[in-house]
């Protein structure tokens, strides 16, 4: 067990939204460049505590440690990007048709923002919402996933207690899904929330979008997808296998951008499938602190749902490889397993050949380590197959022909299109390799603070590092938290 967490009720979310509403005007009155300095300080604080936060991510959700390091780096990179945006929140002057009129536009904050995120990327994805929202003068109510609450609490501590944000500017609420929806509805009805951001399933996202629409808001939704990967006749098969391996099985296939279906040219289908199955069989699975491709499922609810996906395998399909399917146990072992299978909920990587439109495995997102494979003859057919499920969040094509890459990008309906690389999300294959290379070249950023500041029972983690104590580990001085009290109209 990592932590004991008490879940709140709907009223608690409304209370947090009211606190955010009350704090928003004063925070918006802080000049944007000064808010940028706050983001800069938070970025350095996260950097100084990178290893500790990544270790907590691995402990709580089972993401392999190098991948968790890459995810924490996403917070740092996001802070580094947006700290400068505090000096670039430009307005515009607009020509007027009247000779004695001048027209100006100004960028103003939206107000109080509700952010609801999943736990498969428990710190990277929230930072993409929260950092720009704070930089632009908004206040935030964040509802993280229940199964990553300890990580969320550490994230909140680094931003608020370590980063010195004023009370009410950034609030975190732990609650179950139905409670969250009820609280959000009440907060919207009371006029306390001005914008909603949600990352999660398409089913819940549809309900969030409908709720926001009833209040004349357009929700920011990042949902699931059935993500295709096309392997052409001219593809570098080794590169394609690498992309399929991490794209399909990294994070145990529990990413909204995880590979769903490989659409392989019939001339290279057999070669690709054989090598993909061999690479999968050779990949280590297990203890996320060891050198493994992936660790456990995020939560028992996902392993139970994964079992339902496996029930979609029909007689027309061929399960590749000699490993088992379903949960890895002593009775259902995996040859390349690291550690104790009873220490978590681990599932076999599964490759299903012969999937086609109309099969549930082809048409629906399968959140877990399962990849379908099908064939195509012409590129137009490949594009048609890629678009068939109707909701590709990401897609990729492996080809040596630039024209094929261009035609695929033009024809596929997906939010992200990658050529000769797997669009596998934060901490994906290139970032995974980069993180390992950086770790080999560089010493740790600095020592992790020894005193525990994490308030959740059972998580004794000294997360506030040197930046919170007045030095950043490189001989430079920090001013420490700069924003303990901000009043409206204050200039610095």
C-alpha positions as CSV (number, residue, x, y, z in Angstrom):
1,X,0.0,0.0,0.0
2,X,1.3,3.5,-0.9
3,X,-1.2,5.7,0.9
4,X,-4.6,5.9,2.6
5,X,-6.8,8.4,0.9
6,X,-10.3,9.6,2.0
7,X,-12.6,10.5,-0.8
8,X,-14.8,13.6,-0.7
9,X,-18.4,14.2,-1.6
10,X,-19.9,16.5,-4.2
11,X,-20.2,19.4,-1.7
12,X,-16.4,19.3,-1.3
13,X,-15.9,19.9,-5.0
14,X,-18.3,22.8,-4.9
15,X,-16.4,24.2,-1.9
16,X,-13.1,24.0,-3.8
17,X,-14.7,25.6,-6.8
18,X,-15.9,28.5,-4.6
19,X,-12.4,28.9,-3.2
20,X,-11.0,29.0,-6.7
21,X,-13.6,31.6,-7.7
22,X,-12.8,33.8,-4.7
23,X,-9.1,33.7,-5.4
24,X,-9.2,34.2,-9.1
25,X,-9.4,38.0,-9.4
26,X,-6.4,38.6,-7.1
27,X,-4.4,36.0,-9.0
28,X,-5.4,37.5,-12.4
29,X,-4.2,40.9,-11.1
30,X,-0.7,39.6,-10.6
31,X,1.2,40.7,-13.7
32,X,1.6,37.9,-16.2
33,X,5.5,38.1,-16.1
34,X,5.4,37.6,-12.4
35,X,3.1,34.6,-12.8
36,X,5.7,33.4,-15.2
37,X,8.3,33.6,-12.4
38,X,6.1,31.5,-10.2
39,X,5.9,28.8,-13.0
40,X,9.7,29.1,-13.4
41,X,10.2,28.4,-9.6
42,X,7.8,25.4,-9.7
43,X,9.7,24.0,-12.7
44,X,13.0,24.2,-10.8
45,X,11.5,22.6,-7.7
46,X,10.1,19.7,-9.7
47,X,13.5,19.3,-11.4
48,X,15.2,19.1,-8.0
49,X,12.7,16.4,-6.9
50,X,12.5,14.5,-10.2
51,X,13.8,11.2,-8.9
52,X,11.6,11.2,-5.8
53,X,8.4,12.1,-7.7
54,X,9.2,9.5,-10.5
55,X,9.8,6.8,-7.8
56,X,6.3,7.6,-6.3
57,X,4.7,7.3,-9.8
58,X,6.3,3.9,-10.2
59,X,5.3,2.8,-6.7
60,X,1.7,3.9,-7.1
61,X,0.7,3.0,-10.7
62,X,3.5,0.6,-11.7
63,X,4.9,2.6,-14.6
64,X,8.5,1.6,-15.2
65,X,10.9,4.0,-13.5
66,X,12.7,5.3,-16.7
67,X,9.3,6.0,-18.2
68,X,8.2,7.7,-15.0
69,X,11.3,9.9,-15.1
70,X,10.4,10.9,-18.7
71,X,6.9,11.8,-17.5
72,X,8.2,14.0,-14.7
73,X,10.4,15.7,-17.2
74,X,7.2,16.7,-19.1
75,X,6.3,18.9,-16.1
76,X,9.7,20.5,-16.2
77,X,9.5,21.1,-19.9
78,X,6.0,22.5,-19.7
79,X,7.1,24.9,-17.0
80,X,10.1,25.9,-19.0
81,X,7.9,26.6,-22.1
82,X,5.2,28.6,-20.4
83,X,7.3,30.7,-18.1
84,X,8.2,32.8,-21.1
85,X,4.6,33.0,-22.2
86,X,4.1,35.4,-19.2
87,X,5.8,38.0,-21.4
88,X,4.0,37.1,-24.6
89,X,0.3,37.3,-23.7
90,X,0.0,39.9,-26.4
91,X,-3.3,41.6,-27.4
92,X,-3.8,43.3,-30.7
93,X,-4.7,46.7,-32.2
94,X,-7.3,46.4,-34.9
95,X,-7.9,48.9,-37.7
96,X,-11.2,50.7,-37.4
97,X,-13.5,52.0,-40.2
98,X,-14.0,55.2,-38.1
99,X,-11.2,57.8,-38.4
100,X,-11.4,58.8,-34.7
101,X,-11.6,55.3,-33.2
102,X,-8.9,53.0,-31.9
103,X,-9.7,49.3,-31.3
104,X,-7.8,47.1,-28.9
105,X,-8.1,43.5,-27.9
106,X,-6.8,42.2,-24.6
107,X,-6.3,38.6,-23.4
108,X,-8.1,38.0,-20.1
109,X,-8.2,34.8,-18.0
110,X,-11.2,32.5,-18.4
111,X,-11.7,32.3,-14.7
112,X,-12.0,29.2,-12.5
113,X,-11.1,26.0,-14.3
114,X,-12.1,22.4,-13.4
115,X,-9.6,19.8,-14.5
116,X,-10.3,16.1,-14.3
117,X,-7.6,13.7,-15.3
118,X,-6.9,9.9,-15.6
119,X,-4.1,8.2,-13.7
120,X,-2.1,6.6,-16.5
121,X,-0.1,9.8,-16.8
122,X,-0.7,11.1,-13.3
123,X,1.6,14.2,-13.5
124,X,2.4,14.9,-17.2
125,X,-1.2,15.3,-18.4
126,X,-2.3,17.4,-15.4
127,X,0.7,19.8,-16.0
128,X,-0.4,20.4,-19.6
129,X,-3.7,21.7,-18.2
130,X,-2.6,23.3,-14.9
131,X,0.6,25.1,-15.9
132,X,-0.9,27.2,-18.7
133,X,-4.1,27.8,-16.8
134,X,-2.2,29.3,-13.9
135,X,0.2,31.2,-16.1
136,X,-2.8,32.9,-17.8
137,X,-4.3,34.0,-14.5
138,X,-6.9,31.3,-14.0
139,X,-7.4,29.3,-10.8
140,X,-7.8,25.6,-10.8
141,X,-9.8,22.8,-9.2
142,X,-8.2,19.5,-10.0
143,X,-9.8,16.1,-9.6
144,X,-7.1,13.4,-10.2
145,X,-7.8,9.6,-10.5
146,X,-8.5,7.9,-7.2
147,X,-5.8,5.3,-7.9
148,X,-3.1,7.9,-8.3
149,X,-4.0,10.1,-5.3
150,X,-0.6,9.9,-3.5
151,X,1.1,11.2,-6.7
152,X,-1.5,13.9,-7.0
153,X,-1.0,15.0,-3.5
154,X,2.8,15.2,-4.0
155,X,2.2,17.2,-7.2
156,X,-0.1,19.6,-5.4
157,X,2.5,20.0,-2.5
158,X,5.2,20.9,-5.0
159,X,3.1,23.5,-6.7
160,X,1.4,25.1,-3.6
161,X,3.6,24.6,-0.5
162,X,6.9,24.5,-2.4
163,X,5.9,26.8,-5.2
164,X,4.2,29.3,-2.9
165,X,0.9,29.7,-4.8
166,X,-1.6,31.7,-2.8
167,X,-4.5,29.9,-1.1
168,X,-7.3,29.0,-3.4
169,X,-5.4,29.3,-6.6
170,X,-4.7,25.6,-7.1
171,X,-7.1,23.2,-5.3
172,X,-7.1,19.4,-5.4
173,X,-10.2,17.2,-4.6
174,X,-10.2,13.4,-4.3
175,X,-13.5,11.9,-5.2
176,X,-15.1,9.0,-7.1
177,X,-16.4,9.4,-10.6
178,X,-20.1,9.7,-9.9
179,X,-19.4,12.1,-7.1
180,X,-17.2,14.2,-9.3
181,X,-19.8,14.5,-11.9
182,X,-22.4,15.5,-9.4
183,X,-20.1,18.1,-7.8
184,X,-19.1,19.5,-11.2
185,X,-22.8,19.8,-12.2
186,X,-23.6,21.7,-8.9
187,X,-20.5,24.0,-9.4
188,X,-21.6,24.8,-12.9
189,X,-25.2,25.4,-11.8
190,X,-23.8,27.9,-9.2
191,X,-21.7,29.7,-11.8
192,X,-18.4,28.8,-10.1
193,X,-16.7,27.1,-13.0
194,X,-15.9,28.8,-16.3
195,X,-14.0,26.0,-18.1
196,X,-13.8,22.3,-17.9
197,X,-10.9,20.1,-19.0
198,X,-11.2,16.3,-19.0
199,X,-8.9,13.5,-19.9
200,X,-10.4,10.0,-19.8
201,X,-12.7,7.6,-21.6
202,X,-14.9,8.6,-24.5
203,X,-18.0,7.5,-22.7
204,X,-17.4,9.8,-19.7
205,X,-16.1,12.6,-22.0
206,X,-19.4,12.6,-23.9
207,X,-21.3,13.2,-20.6
208,X,-18.8,15.9,-19.6
209,X,-19.2,17.6,-23.0
210,X,-23.0,17.5,-22.7
211,X,-22.9,19.0,-19.2
212,X,-20.6,21.8,-20.3
213,X,-22.8,22.5,-23.3
214,X,-25.8,23.0,-21.1
215,X,-23.9,25.8,-19.5
216,X,-22.8,27.3,-22.8
217,X,-19.3,26.1,-22.4
218,X,-17.0,24.1,-24.7
219,X,-15.2,21.5,-22.7
220,X,-11.6,20.7,-23.5
221,X,-11.7,16.9,-24.0
222,X,-8.8,14.5,-24.5
223,X,-10.4,11.0,-24.9
224,X,-9.6,7.5,-26.0
225,X,-9.0,6.2,-29.5
226,X,-8.5,3.1,-31.6
227,X,-5.1,4.0,-32.9
228,X,-3.8,2.5,-36.2
229,X,-0.3,1.9,-37.3
230,X,0.3,1.3,-41.1
231,X,3.3,-0.8,-42.1
232,X,4.0,-0.4,-45.8
233,X,5.9,-2.6,-48.2
234,X,8.8,-0.3,-48.1
235,X,8.9,0.0,-44.3
236,X,12.0,-0.6,-42.2
237,X,10.7,-3.7,-40.4
238,X,13.0,-3.4,-37.5
239,X,11.9,0.2,-36.9
240,X,8.2,-0.8,-37.3
241,X,8.6,-3.7,-34.8
242,X,10.2,-1.3,-32.3
243,X,7.3,1.1,-32.7
244,X,4.7,-1.6,-32.4
245,X,6.3,-3.0,-29.3
246,X,6.4,0.2,-27.3
247,X,3.3,1.7,-28.9
248,X,1.2,-1.3,-28.1
249,X,2.7,-2.6,-24.9
250,X,4.4,0.4,-23.2
251,X,2.6,1.3,-20.0
252,X,0.9,-2.1,-20.4
253,X,-1.1,-0.7,-23.3
254,X,-2.9,1.7,-20.9
255,X,-2.5,4.9,-22.8
256,X,-5.1,6.8,-24.9
257,X,-2.5,6.8,-27.6
258,X,-1.6,3.1,-27.3
259,X,-1.5,1.2,-30.6
260,X,-4.7,-0.6,-31.3
261,X,-4.3,-2.2,-34.8
262,X,-1.4,-2.8,-37.0
263,X,-2.5,-2.5,-40.7
264,X,0.3,-4.3,-42.5
265,X,0.9,-4.6,-46.3
266,X,0.2,-8.1,-47.4
267,X,3.7,-8.5,-48.9
268,X,5.4,-7.9,-45.5
269,X,2.7,-9.2,-43.2
270,X,4.2,-12.6,-42.4
271,X,7.7,-11.2,-41.8
272,X,6.5,-8.3,-39.6
273,X,4.1,-10.5,-37.6
274,X,6.9,-13.1,-36.9
275,X,9.4,-10.5,-35.8
276,X,6.8,-8.6,-33.8
277,X,5.8,-11.8,-32.0
278,X,9.5,-12.7,-31.3
279,X,10.2,-9.2,-30.0
280,X,7.2,-9.4,-27.7
281,X,8.1,-12.9,-26.4
282,X,11.7,-11.6,-25.7
283,X,10.5,-8.5,-23.8
284,X,10.8,-8.5,-20.0
285,X,7.6,-7.8,-18.1
286,X,7.2,-7.3,-14.3
287,X,8.8,-5.3,-11.5
288,X,8.6,-1.7,-12.7
289,X,11.9,-0.8,-10.9
290,X,13.7,-3.3,-13.0
291,X,14.6,-3.1,-16.8
292,X,11.2,-4.1,-18.2
293,X,9.0,-3.2,-21.1
294,X,6.0,-2.7,-18.8
295,X,4.8,-3.3,-15.3
296,X,1.4,-4.0,-13.7
297,X,-2.0,-2.8,-14.6
298,X,-2.9,0.5,-13.1
299,X,-5.7,-0.9,-11.0
300,X,-7.8,-4.0,-10.6
301,X,-10.6,-2.4,-12.5
302,X,-8.5,-2.3,-15.6
303,X,-7.4,-5.9,-15.4
304,X,-11.0,-7.0,-15.0
305,X,-12.0,-5.0,-18.0
306,X,-9.0,-6.4,-20.0
307,X,-10.4,-9.9,-19.4
308,X,-13.6,-8.8,-21.0
309,X,-11.7,-7.6,-24.1
310,X,-10.0,-11.0,-24.3
311,X,-13.4,-12.6,-24.5
312,X,-13.8,-10.8,-27.9
313,X,-11.2,-13.2,-29.5
314,X,-13.1,-15.3,-32.0
315,X,-12.5,-18.4,-34.1
316,X,-11.5,-16.2,-37.0
317,X,-8.6,-14.8,-35.0
318,X,-5.1,-16.2,-34.4
319,X,-3.4,-15.6,-31.1
320,X,0.4,-15.2,-31.8
321,X,3.2,-16.5,-29.7
322,X,3.4,-19.3,-27.1
323,X,2.9,-17.2,-24.0
324,X,-0.4,-17.3,-22.2
325,X,-3.1,-14.7,-22.2
326,X,-4.8,-12.9,-19.4
327,X,-3.3,-12.4,-16.0
328,X,0.3,-13.6,-15.3
329,X,0.3,-16.0,-12.3
330,X,2.3,-19.0,-11.1
331,X,-0.3,-21.2,-12.9
332,X,-0.2,-19.0,-16.0
333,X,3.4,-18.0,-16.2
334,X,5.4,-15.9,-18.5
335,X,9.0,-16.9,-19.4
336,X,10.4,-13.3,-19.5
337,X,8.9,-12.2,-16.2
338,X,10.9,-10.2,-13.6
339,X,9.9,-10.4,-10.0
340,X,7.0,-11.9,-8.2
341,X,3.7,-12.0,-10.2
342,X,1.7,-12.0,-7.0
343,X,3.2,-8.6,-6.1
344,X,0.8,-6.9,-8.6
345,X,-1.7,-7.4,-11.3
346,X,0.3,-8.3,-14.5
347,X,-1.1,-9.3,-17.8
348,X,0.4,-11.1,-20.8
349,X,1.1,-9.1,-23.9
350,X,-1.3,-10.4,-26.6
351,X,-1.1,-10.2,-30.4
352,X,-4.3,-11.1,-32.4
353,X,-3.9,-11.6,-36.1
354,X,-6.8,-11.6,-38.6
355,X,-8.9,-8.8,-37.1
356,X,-11.3,-6.9,-39.4
357,X,-13.9,-4.2,-39.3
358,X,-16.9,-5.5,-37.5
359,X,-14.8,-7.3,-34.9
360,X,-15.1,-5.7,-31.5
361,X,-11.3,-6.0,-31.2
362,X,-10.9,-3.9,-34.3
363,X,-13.7,-1.4,-33.7
364,X,-13.3,-0.6,-30.0
365,X,-10.5,0.6,-27.8
366,X,-8.9,-2.2,-25.8
367,X,-7.2,-0.5,-22.8
368,X,-4.4,-3.0,-22.0
369,X,-1.6,-5.0,-23.6
370,X,-3.5,-6.2,-26.7
371,X,-2.7,-5.4,-30.4
372,X,-4.7,-6.5,-33.4
373,X,-3.1,-7.1,-36.8
374,X,-4.8,-6.9,-40.2
375,X,-3.6,-6.6,-43.9
376,X,-4.1,-4.3,-46.8
377,X,-3.3,-4.2,-50.5
378,X,-3.4,-0.5,-51.5
379,X,-2.7,2.6,-49.5
380,X,-6.3,3.8,-50.1
381,X,-7.5,0.6,-48.4
382,X,-5.0,1.2,-45.5
383,X,-6.4,4.7,-45.0
384,X,-9.9,3.3,-45.1
385,X,-9.1,0.7,-42.5
386,X,-7.3,3.3,-40.3
387,X,-10.4,5.5,-40.3
388,X,-12.9,2.7,-39.9
389,X,-13.3,2.8,-36.1
390,X,-14.1,6.5,-36.4
391,X,-12.1,7.8,-33.5
392,X,-8.3,7.6,-33.9
393,X,-6.6,9.8,-31.4
394,X,-3.2,9.1,-32.9
395,X,-1.8,7.2,-35.9
396,X,1.4,6.3,-37.5
397,X,2.8,5.0,-40.8
398,X,6.1,3.3,-41.4
399,X,7.4,3.8,-44.9
400,X,10.5,4.7,-47.0
401,X,8.3,6.5,-49.6
402,X,7.7,10.2,-48.8
403,X,4.7,10.2,-51.1
404,X,3.0,7.4,-49.1
405,X,3.7,9.3,-45.9
406,X,2.1,12.5,-47.3
407,X,-0.9,10.7,-48.7
408,X,-1.5,9.0,-45.4
409,X,-1.3,12.2,-43.4
410,X,-3.8,13.8,-45.8
411,X,-6.2,10.9,-45.6
412,X,-6.2,9.7,-42.1
413,X,-8.6,11.1,-39.5
414,X,-6.6,11.3,-36.3
415,X,-5.5,13.9,-33.9
416,X,-1.8,13.1,-34.3
417,X,0.0,11.6,-37.2
418,X,3.5,10.2,-37.0
419,X,5.8,9.0,-39.7
420,X,8.3,6.3,-38.8
421,X,7.7,6.8,-35.1
422,X,5.1,5.6,-32.7
423,X,2.8,8.3,-31.3
424,X,2.8,6.7,-27.9
425,X,2.3,9.7,-25.6
426,X,4.4,11.2,-22.9
427,X,7.4,9.0,-22.0
428,X,7.0,7.3,-25.4
429,X,9.8,5.3,-27.1
430,X,12.0,8.3,-28.2
431,X,11.6,10.0,-24.8
432,X,12.2,6.6,-23.1
433,X,15.5,6.2,-24.9
434,X,16.4,9.8,-24.4
435,X,15.8,9.5,-20.6
436,X,18.1,6.5,-20.4
437,X,20.8,8.3,-22.4
438,X,20.6,11.3,-20.2
439,X,20.7,9.2,-17.1
440,X,23.9,7.6,-18.4
441,X,25.6,10.9,-19.1
442,X,24.5,13.1,-16.2
443,X,24.7,12.9,-12.4
444,X,21.4,13.4,-10.5
445,X,20.2,17.0,-10.3
446,X,20.7,17.2,-6.6
447,X,19.9,15.5,-3.3
448,X,16.3,14.9,-2.4
449,X,15.2,16.5,0.9
450,X,15.2,14.2,3.9
451,X,12.3,15.7,5.8
452,X,8.9,14.2,5.0
453,X,6.3,16.7,3.9
454,X,3.8,14.4,2.2
455,X,0.7,14.6,4.3
456,X,-0.9,11.3,3.1
457,X,-0.6,8.5,5.7
458,X,1.9,5.8,4.6
459,X,3.8,8.0,2.1
460,X,6.9,9.1,3.8
461,X,8.6,10.8,0.9
462,X,10.7,13.9,1.5
463,X,9.6,15.7,-1.6
464,X,10.7,19.2,-1.0
465,X,14.2,19.4,-2.2
466,X,16.9,22.1,-2.2
467,X,14.9,24.7,-4.2
468,X,12.4,24.9,-1.3
469,X,15.2,25.4,1.2
470,X,16.9,28.3,-0.6
471,X,19.4,26.7,-3.0
472,X,18.8,24.9,-6.3
473,X,21.7,22.4,-6.0
474,X,24.0,24.3,-8.4
475,X,25.3,27.0,-6.2
476,X,22.6,29.6,-7.1
477,X,20.2,31.1,-4.6
478,X,16.4,30.8,-4.9
479,X,14.2,33.4,-3.2
480,X,12.0,30.5,-2.1
481,X,8.3,30.8,-2.4
482,X,7.6,34.3,-3.8
483,X,3.8,34.4,-3.7
484,X,2.6,33.7,-0.1
485,X,0.1,36.5,-0.2
486,X,-1.1,38.4,-3.3
487,X,-3.6,41.2,-3.1
488,X,-5.5,42.7,-5.9
489,X,-3.7,45.5,-7.7
490,X,-0.3,44.4,-6.4
491,X,2.7,45.2,-8.6
492,X,6.1,43.7,-8.2
